[in-house]
Each structure stands twice: as structure tokens, then as C-alpha cells.
């Protein structure tokens, strides 16, 4: 029997003038690293890294569930609302969590929609961070699917979402982790994956902001899986080439959810990414 070193707690922050109770997990000490999950999922995607004693020996890893996701409940009155994530609300949420947890210029590591918002923050609020690890991230891809399928009365949105993302998982991923990853999508709240994808597939504002990113002040490293159909290596390379000084790594045996679907395959790339970031310490 063993008890994992991950500690889970809640913090209340104001987003858009509305109080939100946010669930977060943390492990380790040293340089703060804030980790963002993908669309339709939650912090469980980061559990392998949070349990990695070598990484957490010198890094304080923090991961939180976005509102409406995982253990973070929707706001009061959600039953009368349509959940549609926006860039502004996403940025406000990340900055509010940083302030509430007193994270001093953390490294921001985000995957998929988390990688997209990491690049937005690199352009707009770089002074709040020491560096950016953008995983499965690119400037923009319009949907090649109908996102309304993920919130219909005649279909199970979670299972529809899992079916879609199953094609984005590498064949090299261990079967157990493939299914653990898909289970998170199956558990997604009604309309949540659709609301995330609305942000991911409709907001193209990052394209014109890439030129604002100054990697001489805050480094940007992009990581992409060769088996990612949503954010392909070509998409990531296009994006990296538009950011002067950005670096890029392609993972040959990994798909769109590297830290979850294939943790052993992802680990060396994550370690290498952290080595590119400033060696700041928590205060």
C-alpha cells in the first residue's frame, strides 16, 4: 500500500465578478510549474508527472481543474447557462489562480487548449511567467467536425467526445493509459467539451498576436506528437516559425494527450522542456 504525494485542495477566485471554487493538485518544491489540462478533461491528465519524484524534487507542480471541469463545480445558476469558454475568460482564470496561490512567475505548461492559451499569455501577459511550454499547441485550426454532436439529447456527449479523441491517441500508448484518458472524456459534464471546443475552433485571435511574443524575456518551447491529428506537427512547426526564438520538439510515438496517454514517452520531452526554462525558485 502506498499514499501518493499529491495534495488536492480548493481555492475560491473571482472570474468575471463571479466566485468560482477551483480544485487544484500540487506536489514538489522549488520552481513553480502551472499545468493546464486539455479540452473536456481535467487535472488527472497530469497525475504521472505530479507523482514523479525526480521532477518534483526541484519543481513545484500545480495543476487545476477549470470551472465546469473535474472537481471544479460550475458557478451558481449554471443550469440556466450555456457553457462557452472564451479567450478572455480563460486568461482571467489562469491569472486569478496564479494570484490566489501566490505563484511567483511560474513556468506555464499547457496542453491542447491549454497550449493555445499559454501562447496567448506569452503574447499578452508574459511578465507574469518565467517561460512557456506549449504542448500540442498551434495558432489555430477550424473544426473539421460538428461540435454540436457533443451536446445533443439523442447522443451521449462524453462517449461521443471519447470516440473523437480516440483517433488522436498514439498506437504506441499503453492500453491502460489509453482507456484512462478516454474515461476522463466519458465523464465530462454535459456540454463542457463542446464549450471548450467553441474556444479552440472559433477564436483565431492568436494568429495576429504571435509576433508580440518576446522569447528573449520569456522562452517558448512547443512540443507536438507525431500522431496528433488535431494539432499536427506541421501546425506546430508553422506556429513556432511565426515566433522569433521559439523552439520545437516532435515526439515520434505520441499523440494529442502525451502526459496522459503515454507518460513514459512524454517524460523525456517534458524534462528537456523544463531545462530550457529559467531556474527560478518559489518565494
C-alpha positions, 0 to 999 in steps of 0.5 A: 500500500502506498499514499501518493504525494499529491495534495488536492485542495480548493481555492475560491477566485473571482472570474468575471465578478463571479466566485468560482471554487477551483480544485487544484493538485500540487506536489514538489518544491522549488520552481513553480510549474502551472499545468493546464489540462486539455479540452473536456478533461481535467487535472488527472491528465497530469497525475504521472508527472505530479507523482514523479519524484525526480521532477518534483524534487526541484519543481513545484507542480500545480495543476487545476481543474477549470470551472465546469471541469473535474472537481471544479463545480460550475458557478451558481445558476449554471443550469440556466447557462450555456457553457462557452469558454472564451479567450478572455475568460480563460486568461482571467482564470489562469491569472486569478489562480496564479494570484490566489496561490501566490505563484511567483512567475511560474513556468506555464505548461499547457496542453491542447487548449491549454497550449493555445492559451499559454501562447496567448499569455506569452503574447499578452501577459508574459511578465507574469511567467518565467517561460512557456511550454506549449504542448500540442499547441498551434495558432489555430485550426477550424473544426473539421467536425460538428461540435454540436454532436457533443451536446445533443439529447439523442447522443451521449456527449462524453462517449461521443467526445471519447470516440473523437479523441480516440483517433488522436491517441498514439498506437504506441500508448499503453492500453491502460493509459489509453482507456484512462484518458478516454474515461476522463472524456466519458465523464465530462459534464454535459456540454463542457467539451463542446464549450471548450471546443467553441474556444479552440475552433472559433477564436483565431485571435492568436494568429495576429498576436504571435509576433508580440511574443518576446522569447528573449524575456520569456522562452517558448518551447512547443512540443507536438506528437507525431500522431496528433491529428488535431494539432499536427506537427506541421501546425506546430512547426508553422506556429513556432516559425511565426515566433522569433526564438521559439523552439520545437520538439516532435515526439515520434510515438505520441499523440494529442494527450502525451502526459496522459496517454503515454507518460513514459514517452512524454517524460523525456520531452517534458524534462528537456522542456523544463531545462530550457526554462529559467531556474527560478525558485518559489518565494 
